[in-house]
């Protein structure tokens, strides 16, 4: 088994919290691990939001790794100073369509983190209010998806980044008022980046097997 030495105790806590959030929405979640040098990127699918969420973990030593594993088994192997990589699993379709490692260009026009957080909170409140206004017999999956797609498809600032990307960053603990956020693009990919990780999505086509119903 491969053992990854972590740079600090805080890295273990951050990774564990990220995996717990994934498992909250999908107990069978898988994650793809890519390590190069002293950085470990943990890729997970954000349920229903059509995005890939990336948590970056700092390692104590250089490692080269690329494997897809069970998120639950990985969580069980997170220790204060290290994490043991479990056996590989057959990856879901999204794990084979990851954003590129290079070629990213920063784009202007994204609101600051505080405003992004407020926009997400306002959108969550709007979704709940609009659902509550529906008669019981109209609260179908189709109608909920329609409302969710309309709200979370709105773009942020003067950018093409949809609100669902900020929502995913908020849900997974990557979007915080004291942490700067930026938007980068690479071909059809958009990436919302903060010091705690990233949310990436394709502008055309989306990722296989995902929907748009809010979390």
VMD Tcl script that draws the C-alpha trace (Angstrom):
set ca {
  {0.00 0.00 0.00}
  {1.09 3.56 -0.73}
  {1.41 5.82 2.32}
  {1.30 9.57 1.75}
  {3.04 11.70 4.42}
  {1.05 14.87 5.18}
  {2.75 18.21 5.67}
  {0.75 19.16 8.80}
  {-2.13 18.06 11.03}
  {-4.40 20.60 9.38}
  {-4.03 18.80 6.05}
  {-5.56 15.63 7.53}
  {-8.50 17.52 8.99}
  {-9.19 19.33 5.73}
  {-9.06 16.14 3.68}
  {-11.31 14.30 6.14}
  {-13.89 17.10 6.08}
  {-13.90 17.10 2.27}
  {-14.44 13.33 2.10}
  {-17.18 13.48 4.72}
  {-19.06 16.06 2.64}
  {-18.81 13.84 -0.44}
  {-20.05 10.80 1.46}
  {-22.94 12.74 2.94}
  {-24.50 12.93 -0.51}
  {-23.16 9.69 -1.99}
  {-22.09 6.85 0.31}
  {-20.57 5.05 -2.67}
  {-18.55 8.07 -3.83}
  {-15.22 7.53 -5.53}
  {-12.36 10.02 -5.75}
  {-9.46 10.26 -8.14}
  {-6.10 11.00 -6.58}
  {-3.33 12.69 -8.53}
  {-0.06 13.53 -6.82}
  {2.88 15.30 -8.38}
  {5.71 16.51 -6.21}
  {4.39 17.56 -2.81}
  {0.82 18.32 -3.88}
  {-2.03 15.82 -3.82}
  {-5.17 16.72 -5.77}
  {-8.31 14.88 -4.66}
  {-11.06 15.01 -7.31}
  {-14.68 14.30 -6.41}
  {-18.03 14.74 -8.10}
  {-20.34 17.34 -6.56}
  {-23.76 15.65 -6.55}
  {-26.37 17.20 -8.82}
  {-24.34 20.30 -9.67}
  {-22.51 19.04 -12.77}
  {-19.05 19.98 -11.47}
  {-15.83 18.39 -10.31}
  {-14.58 19.56 -6.91}
  {-10.85 19.47 -6.20}
  {-9.30 19.53 -2.72}
  {-5.55 20.13 -2.67}
  {-3.52 18.50 0.13}
  {0.09 19.41 0.87}
  {2.40 16.43 1.32}
  {5.56 16.22 3.40}
  {7.52 14.62 0.59}
  {7.41 14.21 -3.21}
  {5.03 11.55 -4.56}
  {3.87 10.50 -8.04}
  {0.40 8.95 -8.03}
  {-2.71 8.63 -10.19}
  {-5.45 6.30 -8.97}
  {-9.22 6.18 -8.35}
  {-10.33 4.86 -4.96}
  {-13.37 4.62 -2.69}
  {-13.92 7.88 -0.78}
  {-15.18 5.93 2.24}
  {-12.14 3.67 2.37}
  {-9.82 6.63 1.94}
  {-11.52 8.46 4.83}
  {-10.96 5.45 7.08}
  {-7.23 5.64 6.33}
  {-6.67 9.33 7.09}
  {-4.35 9.75 10.09}
  {-2.99 12.98 11.63}
  {0.35 12.69 9.84}
  {-0.35 10.41 6.88}
  {-2.97 8.78 4.68}
  {-2.81 5.26 3.31}
  {-4.13 4.87 -0.24}
  {-6.68 2.01 -0.48}
  {-6.97 -0.40 -3.38}
  {-7.99 1.04 -6.72}
  {-11.59 0.81 -7.93}
  {-13.15 1.04 -11.36}
  {-13.64 4.76 -11.83}
  {-16.97 6.38 -12.76}
  {-17.27 8.12 -16.13}
  {-16.55 11.60 -14.77}
  {-13.15 10.49 -13.41}
  {-11.92 10.06 -16.97}
  {-12.89 13.62 -17.95}
  {-10.85 15.70 -15.51}
  {-9.87 19.32 -16.15}
  {-6.40 19.86 -17.65}
  {-3.39 20.40 -15.41}
  {-1.95 23.28 -17.43}
  {-3.00 26.01 -19.83}
  {-5.19 27.97 -17.40}
  {-5.67 31.71 -17.95}
  {-7.11 33.98 -15.25}
  {-10.23 35.94 -16.18}
  {-11.52 39.20 -14.73}
  {-15.03 40.06 -13.61}
  {-15.61 37.58 -10.78}
  {-17.15 39.09 -7.60}
  {-15.13 38.84 -4.38}
  {-15.59 35.86 -2.07}
  {-17.94 37.64 0.34}
  {-20.30 38.56 -2.49}
  {-20.12 35.04 -3.92}
  {-21.12 33.60 -0.56}
  {-24.03 36.01 -0.26}
  {-25.19 35.14 -3.78}
  {-25.19 31.43 -2.90}
  {-27.13 31.99 0.31}
  {-29.69 34.15 -1.49}
  {-30.11 31.52 -4.20}
  {-30.63 28.74 -1.64}
  {-33.32 30.84 0.06}
  {-34.96 31.57 -3.30}
  {-35.03 27.90 -4.26}
  {-36.65 26.93 -0.97}
  {-39.21 29.75 -1.21}
  {-40.18 28.85 -4.78}
  {-40.58 25.19 -3.88}
  {-42.73 26.03 -0.87}
  {-44.98 28.13 -3.10}
  {-45.75 25.12 -5.29}
  {-48.87 23.04 -4.56}
  {-47.98 19.57 -3.28}
  {-49.05 17.92 -6.53}
  {-46.72 20.20 -8.51}
  {-43.56 19.41 -6.52}
  {-42.32 16.88 -9.06}
  {-38.70 16.06 -9.82}
  {-39.13 17.67 -13.22}
  {-40.36 20.93 -11.69}
  {-37.65 20.98 -9.01}
  {-35.00 20.40 -11.66}
  {-36.46 23.20 -13.76}
  {-36.31 25.67 -10.87}
  {-32.82 24.51 -9.92}
  {-31.53 24.83 -13.48}
  {-32.92 28.36 -13.76}
  {-31.40 29.54 -10.47}
  {-28.04 27.80 -10.59}
  {-27.52 28.52 -14.27}
  {-27.29 32.27 -13.63}
  {-23.83 33.65 -14.27}
  {-21.66 35.50 -11.76}
  {-20.56 39.08 -12.33}
  {-19.43 39.66 -15.92}
  {-18.14 36.08 -16.26}
  {-19.60 32.93 -17.85}
  {-19.24 31.05 -14.53}
  {-22.62 29.68 -13.39}
  {-23.80 30.15 -9.82}
  {-23.78 26.37 -9.26}
  {-19.97 26.46 -9.26}
  {-19.95 28.88 -6.33}
  {-22.63 26.77 -4.65}
  {-20.43 23.68 -4.89}
  {-17.44 25.61 -3.51}
  {-19.65 26.81 -0.64}
  {-21.01 23.34 0.15}
  {-17.57 21.73 0.15}
  {-15.91 24.35 2.32}
  {-13.74 25.89 -0.39}
  {-15.47 29.27 -0.52}
  {-14.75 31.38 2.57}
  {-15.10 35.14 3.19}
  {-11.42 35.56 4.07}
  {-10.08 33.58 1.08}
  {-9.69 35.18 -2.37}
  {-11.46 33.51 -5.27}
  {-10.51 33.70 -8.94}
  {-11.81 32.41 -12.25}
  {-9.60 30.61 -14.75}
  {-10.35 29.15 -18.16}
  {-8.71 26.47 -20.31}
  {-10.45 25.58 -23.56}
  {-14.05 24.62 -22.68}
  {-13.25 24.39 -18.96}
  {-14.05 26.95 -16.27}
  {-12.39 26.80 -12.86}
  {-13.31 28.63 -9.66}
  {-10.14 28.62 -7.55}
  {-9.62 29.42 -3.87}
  {-6.70 28.64 -1.53}
  {-8.62 25.55 -0.34}
  {-9.29 23.96 -3.71}
  {-11.20 24.39 -6.94}
  {-14.48 23.72 -8.69}
  {-14.24 22.93 -12.41}
  {-16.85 22.43 -15.12}
  {-17.13 22.31 -18.89}
  {-18.97 25.10 -20.66}
  {-20.38 22.74 -23.26}
  {-21.75 19.27 -22.71}
  {-21.28 18.99 -18.96}
  {-20.15 15.84 -17.18}
  {-21.80 12.43 -17.67}
  {-24.40 11.30 -15.19}
  {-25.03 14.61 -13.42}
  {-28.13 16.76 -12.97}
  {-28.89 20.24 -11.68}
  {-31.09 19.81 -8.60}
  {-29.61 21.93 -5.77}
  {-28.07 20.29 -2.72}
}
mol new
graphics top color blue
foreach p $ca { graphics top sphere $p radius 0.5 }
foreach p [lrange $ca 0 end-1] q [lrange $ca 1 end] { graphics top cylinder $p $q radius 0.2 }
display resetview
